[in-house]
Amino acid sequence: MTQQPYHKYVFDTENRKFVGRFEEMYANEEREGFDSWFQEDLRHPTKQGSWELLKNYRFSSILDIGCGKGAFTNQLATIADSVMGVDISQTAIAKAEQRYPGIRFSTATAEEALSAPQRWDAIVMLEVLSYLQNWEEVLQKAAAKANYVYITLYLPPDPIGFVKSFEELREVFNTLFSLEKEVLKNNETIYLLGKSKHHG
Ligand SMILES: C[S@@+](CC[C@H](N)C(=O)[O-])C[C@H]1O[C@@H](n2cnc3c(N)ncnc32)[C@H](O)[C@@H]1O
């Protein structure tokens, strides 16, 4: 994969380490002239695939964790009565608030968002789990807080991120959720929608 200008803020590829300087990455977008992960482009395959899968659903509320600058959160607003986007980066959230003033955004980690008492009809996490050391726990908490959870994840052949294989992701997901939809594209991006098995 071609090294994009935002990659250095996320992974140290030479030393195979997670860096996670998301705030700095978003703060430097204008100066360095990039759009992190081309996230504003709704024609990007992950977003298009997600939209194909979700567009016929209707949810009473959606929490979009790791929403970045909010482009997909804004699209989710068309299939939900209410939507909220959270991201660890306050700069990303400031950009999202400026672009989509009708949507509620908040700076929060996945952990913080899932520790709040509020329940959601659906929780969405597009391309986030690889950055969460405790991704299994986060999925567990999401299962306790929502009726549905939707995730997408791109995995390169030898991932530096915390999720190491589709097999381990599927195993955890299937323990917590009844699978509604699964799509694996080009053996590199997985799309999973599940209904929580959590009761009470
Ligand atoms: C690959 S981007 C995906 C952005 C957006 N979901 C999309 O698909 O366009 C991952 C996002 O996760 C956020 N993130 C990373 N770690 C996080 C955490 N612990 N809690 C919340 N957000 C986090 C990053 O700031 C970044 O915006």
The ligand as an SDF file (V2000), in Angstrom:
LIG
                    3D

 27 29  0  0  0  0  0  0  0  0999 V2000
   -9.6520    5.4550   10.2360 C   0  0  0  0  0  0  0  0  0  0  0  0
  -10.4120    6.7890   11.0680 S   0  0  0  0  0  0  0  0  0  0  0  0
  -12.1260    6.4810   10.6630 C   0  0  0  0  0  0  0  0  0  0  0  0
  -12.9580    7.7160   10.7020 C   0  0  0  0  0  0  0  0  0  0  0  0
  -14.4180    7.5090   10.3270 C   0  0  0  0  0  0  0  0  0  0  0  0
  -15.0430    6.4640   11.1510 N   0  0  0  0  0  0  0  0  0  0  0  0
  -14.5330    7.1540    8.8820 C   0  0  0  0  0  0  0  0  0  0  0  0
  -14.7070    5.9690    8.5630 O   0  0  0  0  0  0  0  0  0  0  0  0
  -14.4190    8.0580    8.0470 O   0  0  0  0  0  0  0  0  0  0  0  0
  -10.3210    6.2840   12.7710 C   0  0  0  0  0  0  0  0  0  0  0  0
  -10.8250    7.3210   13.7400 C   0  0  0  0  0  0  0  0  0  0  0  0
  -10.8290    6.7600   15.0550 O   0  0  0  0  0  0  0  0  0  0  0  0
  -10.4580    7.7750   15.9850 C   0  0  0  0  0  0  0  0  0  0  0  0
   -9.9930    7.1060   17.2100 N   0  0  0  0  0  0  0  0  0  0  0  0
   -8.8160    6.4810   17.4140 C   0  0  0  0  0  0  0  0  0  0  0  0
   -8.7480    5.9770   18.6440 N   0  0  0  0  0  0  0  0  0  0  0  0
   -9.9290    6.2750   19.2520 C   0  0  0  0  0  0  0  0  0  0  0  0
  -10.4640    6.0210   20.5360 C   0  0  0  0  0  0  0  0  0  0  0  0
   -9.7740    5.3550   21.4660 N   0  0  0  0  0  0  0  0  0  0  0  0
  -11.7020    6.4670   20.8340 N   0  0  0  0  0  0  0  0  0  0  0  0
  -12.4050    7.1800   19.8990 C   0  0  0  0  0  0  0  0  0  0  0  0
  -11.9370    7.4520   18.6510 N   0  0  0  0  0  0  0  0  0  0  0  0
  -10.7210    6.9990   18.3310 C   0  0  0  0  0  0  0  0  0  0  0  0
   -9.4090    8.5860   15.2310 C   0  0  0  0  0  0  0  0  0  0  0  0
   -9.2410    9.8840   15.7580 O   0  0  0  0  0  0  0  0  0  0  0  0
   -9.9920    8.5810   13.8140 C   0  0  0  0  0  0  0  0  0  0  0  0
  -10.8080    9.6990   13.6000 O   0  0  0  0  0  0  0  0  0  0  0  0
  1  2  1  0
  2  3  1  0
  2 10  1  0
  3  4  1  0
  4  5  1  0
  5  6  1  0
  5  7  1  0
  7  8  2  0
  7  9  1  0
 10 11  1  0
 11 12  1  0
 11 26  1  0
 12 13  1  0
 13 14  1  0
 13 24  1  0
 14 15  1  0
 14 23  1  0
 15 16  2  0
 16 17  1  0
 17 18  1  0
 17 23  2  0
 18 19  1  0
 18 20  2  0
 20 21  1  0
 21 22  2  0
 22 23  1  0
 24 25  1  0
 24 26  1  0
 26 27  1  0
M  CHG  2   2   1   9  -1
M  END
$$$$
